[in-house]
């Protein structure tokens, strides 16, 4: 079953390879969408794909890569947008 979510991750998530680590995992799992840094120091992401694989990326995002500290993860269900791959933006 396909699933799509928008995430906002707050904490120490800039300068710790959060975006590249998420992109690598999402790509490996076949999850599509994007991830980007926001000016306020948080990270925003859009994930779509198989429900099980999206959940695996979500579970990873609760802690992120080793140098990250996730204080808050906001998850909003949304409609799929038919992305073809996973990209890092700005």
N, C-alpha and C positions, 0 to 999 in steps of 0.2 A: 504494500500500500504506500502511495506517495505522500510525503509530508513536506511542509515548508514552514520555516520559522525565521523570525528576525530576533537577533540577540543584541543586547548591550551589556558589555562586560566592564565593570569598574574595579579599580584597585591599581596595583603596579602592573600595568599591561603594555606600556610603551617601553621600547628599548630592551626588551627581554625575549625577542624572537617570537612573540605571540602570533603575529599575523603569518609569518612564514611557517611556523609549526602547525597552525590550524590549516593552512593551505595544503601542506604536505599530507596531513592526515585525511582531510576531506578528499583530496585527489586520489589517494590510495583506496579509499572506501567507495569512490564513485559519487560522492556528494557534490552537488553543483552549487554555485552562488558566488559570493564575494565576502571580503573582510577589509576593513579600513580603520585607521586611527582617526579619532575625533579630536578637535582642538581642546576639549576639556580634559583630555588625558584618558578617556575611555576608548574602548574598541567596539565597533558595530559590525555585525555580520548578518548575512542572509544565507540560509542553508535550505536546500531542497534535494529530495531524493527518497530512496527507500526508508521507510520509518525506522527500521532497526539501525541503519547506518547513520541517519541524522541523529538518533539518540546517542550513538557512540561518540559523535563529535560533540554533542551537548554535554555528555558526561565528562569528556576531556576538558571542555571549556570551564568547568567548575573549579579547576585548579590550574590549567594551562601548563606551559613549559616550566622547567625547574626554577628559573629565576623570577617567575611571576608570582604575584599574590592577588588572588581574586577575592574581592570583598563583597561583590554583589553581581549576580547574573540575572538579568531580566529577559524573559522569553515570551514572545508574542507569536501565536499561531497566525499564519497568513496564507494567502493563495499562492500556489506555485507560479513561477514566472518563466518557466522553460529555459533556464540558463543552459548553455552547452558545456560549461566547464566551471572550474573554480578559479577566481582571480583575486589578486591583492590590489586594492586601490589605495592611492595616496597614502 
